[in-house]
């Protein structure tokens, strides 16, 4: 190839690359509204975005993996924590974590109720943006597991086989018993139960430890203070999953004004069969 041919080749290659780049850029712009749920970007969401910037939340937290990496990534936080929990937490973070024991340094920002509501609306909008799986492994919240992320080889798989199951989970089939299916659901439903609950005694996270929950439920149902509708342990657990505020244990940090911090969306997000399997599994935690 002589100099003239090399020059023409470089010019043609640059032209083709430019056309391809412009085409891909234009195509991306036609998808932005769909990917970002632009129709749900309401004035309240925009106000919440302003709150996010006003209090410099990005100085500690990240969204879509971008930020200070000092505190948890909040891209999917509204799918892991209910609105009541987030409101109470933003009002006074110190009520949830002890700085010396948990090393939680979230300052009290003194947000107004309007700012808190708007900020949650913004974070909820963010959680529903199609981020194409990014970040692949976000900074998690106290032991949370994000279903669908690639954590590498799981138990029972070969070292060269990647798995989309969270740590501790294993593939199950429809032929397994309800307890095994419930145990798998505990780690893989969205939002995952183990994002907020531990099954180890005394290990309280965003929600209380579920170690011994069956025994506590049995004792509670037989006490006069219980005001729910359940008649046995399994129905109590199902009631707690479907309607977390049906009965709120008084004097705990997991509710406010008679409303449980547990998300009340499981009744709609899970099938009746999944809820039944979860209750079967939790019934074994005595």
N, C-alpha and C positions, 0 to 999 in steps of 0.2 A: 504494500500500500504506500503510494507516494504522499507527499505533503498535502497536495490538493484533496486527495481522497480522504486522508485522515481528518482534514479540516471539515469537509462535507459530512463525514460520519459523525464528528463531534457535534456539529450544528443540528443534524437530523436527530441524534440521540437526545440532545438537550431539548429540542422541540417536542419530541414524543413524551419525554419525562414531564415537561411542563403541562402538556395537554392532559396527561394522566393525572397529574397532581391537581389541576384545576377541576377535572371531572370528579375525582374522589372528594374534593372539598365541597363542590356543589351538591353531590349526593349526600354527604354528611349533613349539610345544612337542611336538606329536605326531610331528614329524619330527627332533627333535634327536638321538635315539638312533641313527636311521638315518644321518643326515648325519655324525655324529661317530664312527661305529663304536664305540658305547658298549660293545659286547660284548667289544671288544679292549682296553678301558681296564683293564688288569690291575693288580694291586698293584705289579708292577715298573714299569709305566708311571707310576703315581702316585708311586712313589719317585723316578723320574727327573724328574718335575715338581717335586718338592721340591728336588732337586739344582739344577734350573734357577733356582729362587728363592733357594736358599741362596747360590749364587755370583753372584747378581745379573746373570745373563747378559743380561737385558733392558736393562741399562744401556748395552750396546753393540749387541746384535743385535735383530732384530725377528722376530716370528712373526705370520703373516697381515698383515704390513705395519704392525704395532703394535710400537713399541719406540723405541730411541734413534737409529736410522738412522746410526749411526757405523760399524757393521760389517755384513757381509752378512746379508740375510734368510735365516733357516734353515728356513722353512716346508717346503721340498722338499729339504733338504740330503741326506737319506738316499737320495734317488733320484738324486742327482748324485755322491755319494761312497760307496764301499763301507765296510762295518763296520771292516775292518782299517785302512783309511786314517783313519777317524774316531778309532779307538782310539789309534793312534800319534800323531795330531795333538793330541789332548787330553792325552796324556802329556807331550809336549814340543813346543809350537808352533814354537819357535825352530829346530827341526831341519828345518823346511820352508821358512821364509822368513827372509831377512836383513832386519833392521829398516831399515838404511840404504838398501838397494837396492830393497826391495819396499814399504817403508813399512807393514809389518805390525806392529802393536803388541799382538797377542794375548798377554796375560800367561800365565805358567805357573801354573795354579791348584792344582797338587798334588792333583788328585782321586785318590781310591782307585780300584782296579780295579772294585770294585762300583759306585761312583758313575758311572764312565765307562759301564759296561754299562747301567745303569739310565737314564742320560741319553740314550744312543743309542736305547733302547727307547721313551722318551718322544718323541723327535724323529721316530722312525719312525711312531709312532701319529699324530703331528701331520701328517706328510706324506700320510697316507691319509684325512684329514678332507676331506669334500666342501666346499671353501671357496668354491664358486660362482665360481671364477676370480679370487678376490681374494687378494692384490693383483694388479692387471692387469699391472703391470710391477715385480716385486720387485727389490730390490737383489741383483745377481747375484754369483757367485763367479768371479773371475778369468776374464772373457771367456765365461762360460756363456751359453747360449741356452736359454730355456724353451720347448719346443714348445707350440704352441697359443695363445701370447700374441699380441696384436695390436701389431705394431711399426710399423704404418703402411704406406705404399706400399713394395713390394719392387721389386727390379730387374725391369724388363720390364713393370711395371704402370703404368697411368696415375696421375697425381698424385691423382686423386680416388678411387682404388680402394684399399681397405684390404686387407692381406694377413695371413694367419695364419702365414706362413713366417718363420723367423728371418732376420736379416740375411745376405745372401750366398746364400741358398737360392733356388731357382726351381722353378716347377711342372715336373713331369716326367710323361711318359706311358709306358705299357707298351711303346711302340714304340722307346724309346730304348735305347742299348746299356747293358750292365751297369755299365760304368765311370761313366757319367753317373748312373745310378740309385744306385750306391754313393756317389758324391760327395754326392748329395742326402740319402741316408740318414745320412751322416756328420754332417750338420747338423740332422737332424730326428728321429732315433730317440730314444726315451726310455729312459734319460737320454742326451742328445745327446753324441756322441763329442767334439765340440769344446767341451764343458763342461770337459774335463780336458786335452785334447790340442790342440796347435797344429800346423800344417803348415809353419810358418816355421822356418828353421834357427836353432837356439839359443834358441828361445822355449819354455822349459819351464814348464809350469803345474803342476797337481796331478799330471799325468802327463808323461812326456817328450815332446819334440817328435817328430812322426812324419815330419819331413823326412828323406828318405833311408832310411826304414824298410825298404824292399825290399832295398836294397843291404846294409844291416846284417844282415837276415835271411839273405840268401844266404851271407854270410861266416860267420855264426854256425852255420848248419846244417852247414857243412863243417868245423867245428872240433871237436876232441875233447871240449870242455867242454859241448857241447850234449847234453842228456839226454832231450829230448822225442821225439815220434814222427813229426814232420813230415819229409818227404823233399824238399820244394821250397818256394819262397817262399810261394806261395798257401796251401798246407796249413799252413805255419807260422803265417801270419796268421789262418787259421781256428782253429787250435789256440789261439792267443793270445786270440781273442774268446770261444771256447767255454769254455776252461779256462785262465784267466790264470796260474794257479800251476803249470801243467804244466812250465814252465821259467821260472825267475826269474833275471834277470841279477844276478850277485852284485855287492856293493859300491855299490848305488844306494840312493837315498832313497825308492824307490817300492815297497818291500816290507819285511816284517819277519818274522823267524823262518821264512823260506821261503814265505811267503804274500804274493801280490801284492795291492797296494791296489786294483787294478782290480776293479769289481763282477763277481761271478761269475754274474750273473743273465741275461746276454745270451743264453745258450744256450736259456733258457726264454722270454725276452721277445721274441726275434726269430725269424722263420721261417728255415728253412735257405736259402731264396732270398735273403733280406736279408743274411744273413751272407756268402753267396757273393758278392753284389754289393759289399759292403764290402771283402772281400778283393781283388776285382778292382780296385777303386779304389786301395786302399793299395798294391797291387803296382806302381802307376805312380809312386809316390813314391820315386824313385831318386836 
